[in-house]
């Protein structure tokens, strides 16, 4: 899993798995989910992330997430 924040668009992108997106759905206002060919979620994008989290980040940041 990877988290990436894009300051220029105030977007938080959550990458859950590698793969090609074949379907994209807006699940809520400013929340877009991408699915692979098997219907699995591969990413979630949250626009206007600072408004939703109450914090403002500066610069682009990427955070790899590793689980045991």
trRosetta pair geometry for C-beta under 8 A, 3 or more apart (Angstrom, degrees):
i j d omega theta_ij theta_ji phi_ij phi_ji
1 14 7.0 -10 -170 -176 101 83
1 15 6.4 163 -156 88 49 64
1 16 5.6 -9 -110 -122 90 44
1 17 7.9 -31 -84 -56 63 52
1 64 7.8 128 85 -169 53 51
1 65 3.9 -28 81 65 99 123
1 67 7.6 52 13 -19 113 104
2 13 7.9 3 106 109 90 92
2 14 7.6 167 85 -156 50 40
2 15 4.2 6 53 51 94 114
2 62 6.4 -12 -174 -168 109 95
2 63 7.0 152 -162 77 59 51
2 64 5.6 -31 -107 -109 83 55
2 65 6.5 -164 -84 13 29 87
3 12 6.9 -18 -166 -170 92 94
3 13 7.3 151 -158 82 43 55
3 14 5.7 -10 -105 -106 72 70
3 15 7.7 -151 -68 23 28 75
3 62 7.2 158 87 -157 55 46
3 63 4.3 -8 61 57 103 103
3 65 6.4 73 -11 -34 94 113
4 12 7.5 155 81 -158 46 48
4 13 4.6 -14 62 60 95 103
4 15 7.2 35 0 -10 107 107
4 60 7.2 3 -177 -175 88 94
4 61 7.1 -180 -149 91 49 51
4 62 4.7 -6 -106 -107 86 79
4 63 7.5 -168 -74 22 44 66
5 11 7.4 166 -153 87 49 48
5 12 5.4 -18 -102 -103 77 72
5 13 7.7 -172 -79 21 29 72
5 49 6.8 -125 -132 76 96 158
5 57 5.3 12 143 78 154 155
5 60 6.4 -179 90 -148 66 49
5 61 4.7 15 44 49 105 91
5 62 7.9 -154 23 -71 64 41
6 9 4.9 11 111 42 118 97
6 10 7.4 -63 90 -4 73 11
6 11 4.6 2 51 56 109 93
6 12 7.9 -160 21 -74 72 28
6 13 7.0 46 -12 -9 105 109
6 60 5.6 3 -115 -113 49 99
7 10 6.8 22 -156 -76 36 53
7 57 6.1 -123 -92 97 99 86
7 58 6.1 43 -116 -157 151 29
7 59 5.5 71 -15 28 146 3
7 60 5.7 -118 5 -63 92 56
8 60 7.7 -21 -3 -63 90 101
9 47 7.1 -67 151 -131 99 86
10 47 7.0 69 95 -171 84 57
10 48 5.5 31 116 -110 123 33
10 49 5.6 -163 163 32 74 79
10 50 5.4 -74 -152 4 114 102
10 51 7.8 57 159 -5 138 88
11 45 5.9 -8 -173 -170 114 98
11 46 6.7 156 -157 79 61 49
11 47 5.3 -24 -103 -104 89 57
11 48 8.0 13 -84 -12 58 31
11 49 6.1 118 -140 -18 17 114
12 45 7.3 159 83 -156 49 49
12 46 4.5 -6 57 56 97 105
12 49 3.9 109 -14 -105 104 151
12 53 7.8 81 -33 -27 149 133
13 43 6.3 -7 -173 -173 91 118
13 44 7.5 161 -156 84 47 48
13 45 5.1 -12 -106 -105 77 79
13 46 7.8 -163 -73 24 35 67
14 43 6.3 158 84 -158 55 65
14 44 4.5 -4 56 57 109 94
14 45 7.6 -162 23 -73 69 35
14 46 7.6 41 -8 -6 103 101
15 18 7.9 36 170 -75 117 50
15 42 7.1 -14 -154 156 69 71
15 43 4.9 -22 -107 -103 57 100
16 41 5.7 47 39 112 153 90
16 42 5.8 -154 57 -160 93 27
16 43 6.2 -164 11 -81 82 41
16 44 7.3 60 -29 -5 110 90
17 36 7.6 -54 87 -31 117 136
17 40 6.9 -13 46 131 142 127
17 41 8.0 113 21 98 103 57
17 42 5.2 -90 64 -129 81 73
18 42 7.4 -30 131 -153 6 113
19 36 4.4 -15 133 -100 142 130
19 40 7.6 57 56 78 162 114
19 42 4.9 -125 62 -110 105 141
20 36 6.5 96 69 -130 55 83
20 37 7.4 30 77 -29 97 97
21 24 6.2 38 167 -62 129 92
21 34 4.0 -49 -121 -174 127 121
21 35 6.8 91 -147 58 74 36
21 36 6.8 -83 -105 -87 37 51
21 42 6.1 -138 -83 56 80 134
21 43 7.3 -58 -79 30 121 109
22 35 6.6 -61 58 96 77 78
22 36 6.3 62 11 -169 100 31
22 37 4.9 72 -3 -79 152 64
23 34 7.3 150 85 -157 50 53
23 35 4.4 -14 66 56 100 109
23 39 7.9 0 41 -108 137 55
24 32 6.0 6 -177 -179 103 108
24 33 7.2 165 -153 84 56 44
24 34 5.1 -21 -101 -101 81 73
24 35 7.5 -168 -77 17 35 76
25 32 7.2 165 86 -153 36 63
25 33 5.4 -16 63 60 86 92
25 35 7.3 28 3 -11 103 113
26 29 7.6 33 169 -100 116 26
26 31 6.8 112 -164 76 65 56
26 32 5.4 -38 -99 -97 64 74
26 33 8.0 152 -106 17 16 73
27 31 5.0 -60 62 107 94 107
27 32 7.2 159 8 -112 82 20
27 33 5.1 48 -30 -6 122 116
28 31 4.3 28 55 37 88 123
30 46 6.5 52 137 -165 91 57
30 47 4.0 -117 -157 62 93 95
30 48 5.3 -46 -152 32 154 105
30 52 7.6 -165 104 -49 134 131
31 44 6.9 -10 -169 -172 88 96
31 45 7.3 165 -152 84 41 54
31 46 5.5 -3 -105 -106 77 72
31 47 7.6 -134 -63 21 38 77
32 44 7.3 158 83 -157 49 49
32 45 4.6 -7 58 56 98 102
32 47 7.6 52 -3 -19 102 102
33 41 5.7 -53 -172 -130 110 106
33 43 7.4 173 -152 91 48 50
33 44 5.3 -13 -103 -105 75 76
33 45 8.0 -163 -73 23 32 69
34 41 7.2 103 75 -157 50 61
34 42 5.2 -55 102 61 98 94
34 43 4.6 15 42 53 114 90
34 44 7.7 -149 19 -70 74 35
34 45 7.7 54 -17 -8 102 100
35 39 5.6 -15 -175 -145 129 34
35 40 6.4 144 -154 70 76 33
35 41 6.0 -49 -98 -95 70 43
35 42 6.6 134 -132 4 18 89
36 39 7.2 -50 68 19 66 17
36 40 5.0 -5 36 57 108 89
36 42 5.1 95 -44 -44 94 122
41 44 6.8 11 179 -52 123 92
46 49 4.9 91 107 -91 105 91
46 52 6.3 -91 169 46 126 156
48 51 4.6 -16 159 28 102 120
48 52 6.4 105 109 -19 81 97
49 52 5.7 -65 -150 42 37 108
49 53 5.9 11 162 -1 75 114
50 53 6.2 -65 -134 50 29 94
50 54 7.6 -122 175 50 57 4
50 55 6.1 -108 -142 88 78 40
50 56 4.6 38 -143 -96 140 63
50 57 6.9 -148 -86 9 105 73
51 54 7.8 29 -172 -69 22 39
57 61 6.4 -87 169 6 140 128
